[in-house]
Amino acid sequence: MTIGSKASQVAALAGTLALLGSAQVQAQSTPVDLQRVDPEANLVEELVVNAKLPGPAWWKVSDADSTVYVLAVPAIAPKGLAFDTSVIERRLDGANRLILAPEPKINVVRVVSLAVGGRRYFLTDTPMRQTLPSDLRARLEARLKTAGEDADSMDDIKPAFAGFLVANMKSGGSVSISGGSVGDRIEKIARKGDLKKRPKIQELEGYDVIDTLKAVGSLPKTQQEFCLDAGLREADAGGPGIEETARRWAEGDVVKLAAADRGYQACLSATPRVATEIRQTIERSTSAIEAALKVPGKSVALVNFRPLLAEQGVLARLRAKGLKVTTPADSAP
């Protein structure tokens, strides 16, 4: 995609934002009150502990006769990401169920319809740069120049989507995000792996991508500018940190994952509609783990990183219900 093609801008936004909806990437600023809106803004410090076992970090929730091993997963990772699966395989073998992290719901027909007829969500009648504070405009023009684009190449796009584009723009103006799902790979291990007893697969309802896109496109001016600012800061930090985030996850480096700036994801999570969706997915994962604990034995649950460890996240809610939560530092093989 080139920045100068308006039709391809809209199509790319619909497709790539669907992937980015819950991704964890780099760089952040705080011109809006994230604590008031964003359910992922703050993590529980005592739960942010590096893994002791090989591979990604595990937490454990237990009662008298049941255990749910909980793996924090990145929403998107490079295809073919290498990571130690020995602990995953051991915990899946004989588990009652594997609870998957909620995934975005993507209706291709609705995405295409929005891309073709949803101009009011993506595009603006007033040249975008004319609406920006002078410093934000200067930063945008500098970033476009660095990418070899004209200063007016994004003037028809709303600031929130311009933020997404600059965060993911490569030299020459191309924009792309590609990756795979760690959850999909773990599900394949559960279904086809060399396990003596395979777990039942439980899929949780996700959020609607179209509603997310509309919500971002309908943000007020201040938050539109926040999203552009977040995208510019992400670009200044070197673009999406998908590879680095995945590497830290694979090594169980929870502390660095938690400390990493969140980039354009901070814009999405501070959008009221998206924040509501995140809270709903947290509740679904919490309820699924509670239900699994009612069956003696063990189960495995996958939960996205920040929703798992947030102050109002899955582990905090389970601990408040009186369940025992064990950190990666204390997890036994």
N, C-alpha and C positions, 0 to 999 in steps of 0.2 A: 504494500500500500504506500502511496506517496501522499504527503500532506496536502498537495494541491488538488486532489480528486475528492470532491464533496461526497459523491455517492459512495465511494469506497471508504471514506471516513466513517460514515454512519454504519455501514455494514461491519466494518472492523470493530467499532465500538460495541456493537451488539454481541459479536462473537467473542471478543477478547475480554470484555468486562464480565461475561458469564464465567470465564475461567478465574478472573481476578477477584470475584466477589468475596472470597474469604481467604485469599492468599496473604502470606506474611512477607513483606518486602521491607526495604530500607528507607530511612530518612523521615523526619517528622518535625512539625512546628505546632504551636498551640495558640492560635489567635481566637479559638472558640473554647468554651468551657467543656472540655471533653469529659470531665468527671461527672457532669450533670447528665450527659447523653450516652456516652460510650461505655457499654458494659464490659469492655475488654481493656479499658485504660490502665487499671491498676491490678497487679497480681499479688497473691498472698506470699509474702516474703519467705516464710518458713517452708513452703512447698516447692520453692525454686531451688532444687538440689540436683547436682550432676549425677549421672548414672554410675553405679558401681559395677554392674554386670556388663558384659560385652554388648555393643550395639546401642540402639535407642533406649531412652529412659522409660522406666515403668513406675507407676504408682499402684498401690493395692488398697482396696476397700474390703473390709471383712466384718462378719458378725460371728456368732458362736460356731456355726457349722458351714459357712459359705464364704467364698472369696471371689472377688472380681479383680482380675489384673487389668489395669488401665494403661493403655499406650497413647501418649500424646503424639499426634501425627500432623505433619504439615499439609495444608490444603492442596498444594501443588508442589511437585518436585520434578527434577529433570528426568526424562525417560531413561530407563536403564540404570537408575541410581543404585549403587552397590552399598549394601549394608548387611551387617551380621544378623542372620535370621535364626540362629540357634535357640535363643530364648523364646522367640516368637513361636517356633515350631514345638518346643517343649510345652509351652503353656496352652497352645491350641489343642494338643493331643490329649483327648479325654475331657475336654471342656464341654460343658452343657450347651453353650451358645457363644457365637461371635457377634457382638453388637457393633455395627458399622457406624461411623460418624455421619451425621446428616449431610447430604449432598445437594447442590443446587438442582432445581427442577427446570429443565430447558425444553420448551415446546418450540420446535424448529419453525412451525408455521407462524406462531406468534412473534418469534424473533424476526423473521423476514418481514412480516406485516409492520412491525415497529420500525424496522430499518427503512422501509419504503414510505410509510405514512406518518411516522412519528417525528416529523421535523421540529415541532414545537418543543420536544424534549431535548433534542441535541443541538439545534441551531438557533441563532439569534439574529434579529433583524438589524439591530444596532451593531456596528463593528465592535467586536469584543474589546479591543485594546482601548477604545475610547471610554469604556466604562471602568477601567482599572485604575487604582492608585498609581501614581507615577513610578514608585519604586518597583511595584509588581510588574508593571508594563516593561520597565527597563530590563528586568531579569528575564522575562519571557522573550523579548527581542534578542537578548544576548544568547539565550539557549538556542533559539531558532537559527541564529547566525552560525553558531558552533556546528549545528547539524546541516548547514548548507541550505537552509530554507529562507524564503523571503519573510520579511517582518510581518507582512499581512496574511501569511498563509493560513492562519487560524482565526482570522477575524470573523468568520461566519459561525464559529463553534462557541458554545457556552463555556465559561471558564472551568467548570467542573470536569468536563470531558477533555478540554485542552490540557488540564493537569494530568489526566490519564495518558494522553498521547505523548506529552513531553517526557513523562516518566519512563515510557517504554520505547522512545524513539531512538533509532540507530542512525549512524551517519548516512546521509543521503535521504533522510525523511521516512524510511521504512519503519513500520510498527508491527511487532509480532510478539506473541507470547505462546510458548509451547511447553508442554510438560506432561507428566503422567501422574497418576494417583497412587500414593503409597497404600491407601486403603484397598484399591483394586488388587494390588500385588499380594497383600496379606489375605484377602478373600480367596485368591487362587491357591495359596498355600493350604487354606482351610478346606477347600473343595477338592483339590487334586493332589495335595501333598501326600507324602508317605506317612500318614498318620494311622495309628491303630484304631482310634475312635475320633471321627470328625464331628465338629460342633454344628449345631443348627445355626444358620445365618439369619440374623435379624437386621433388617434395613429400617432406618428411621426416616420419617418425613423431613424433607429439606425445605428450602425457601424458593420462592418463585423469582427467577431471574428478570422477567419482564417487569414485575412490580419494583424490583431493585433499580433497574434502569430508569424507570419513570420517576422514582423517588429522587434519584441523583439529579435528573434533569429538571426537577421542580424545586430544587433548593433555593432559598433566598440569596440575595447578592453576597452578603457577608460570608456565608458558608460556601458559595460557589468560589469565592476568592480564596478561602481556606484550602479548598481542594486543589486549586491551581498552585498555590504556594507549596502544598505538600508534594505535588508532582514535580515542581521545580527543584525542591530540596532533594528529592529522590534522584533526579537526574544529575544534580551536582555531586551527589555521593557515588555516582557511577552506574545508576540504573538499577533495575530489579535485582534483588539479592537472592534470587531463587536458588542458585547453585550454592552460595555460601550458607544460606539457611538450611538447605538440605544436608550439606556436609556436617554442620553443627548438630543437626538432629540425628544423623546416622552415628555420630560419635557420642551421643548422649550428653552434649554440652548444653545443659539447660540454662545455666547462668548467662552464657553469652546470647542464647536465643532470647531470653527474657529482657536482656539489656539492649538488644538491637532496636534501632528506630524502626517505625512501622510504615513510613512513607504513605502512599496513596490509600493503604488500608485504613489509616487513621481518619481519612476523609469519609470512607464508606461507613465505618463503625460509628462515626459521629452523626450520621444521617438518621433522623428519628425512625424512619421506616425500617432501615437496615438494623438499627439497634434493637428494635422490637423483634425482628426475625432472629437475631443472635440470642436474645433472651429465651425465645421459644425453643430454639434448638438446644440450649442449655437445659431447659426443663425436660425436653424429651430424653436427652441422654441421662439425666439424673433419674428420671422415672424408670428408664430401661434397666439401669444398674440396680436400683432398688428391687425391681421385679426379679432380676437374676439372683439376687441374694436370698430370695425366698426358697430357692431350690438348693438342697445340700450339694456341695461339691464346688467346682470352679467354673468360671466363665471368663471371657476376654472382651474388653470394650475398647473401641477406638474413639478418641475424642480429639478435636482440633486443639492445638496447643494453648492459646490464650483462653478460650472458653473453659478449658479444663482447670486452669490455675487462677482465673480471675477472682477478685474479692467476692463477687456474686456468682462465681462459676460452679462447675459441677462438683469438684471436691469440697469446696467450702459449704455447699448446700448439704452434701452427704454427711460431712462432719457435724454440721449443726443438728442433724437428725440423730446424733449419738453413735454413728457408725465409726469404726476405727479406720483411719487413713494413714497408710505407711508411705514414706517417701522413697525415691530411688536409692538413697544412701543406705537404707535399711532393708531393701528388698532381698529376700533369699532366692537362690537359684530355683 
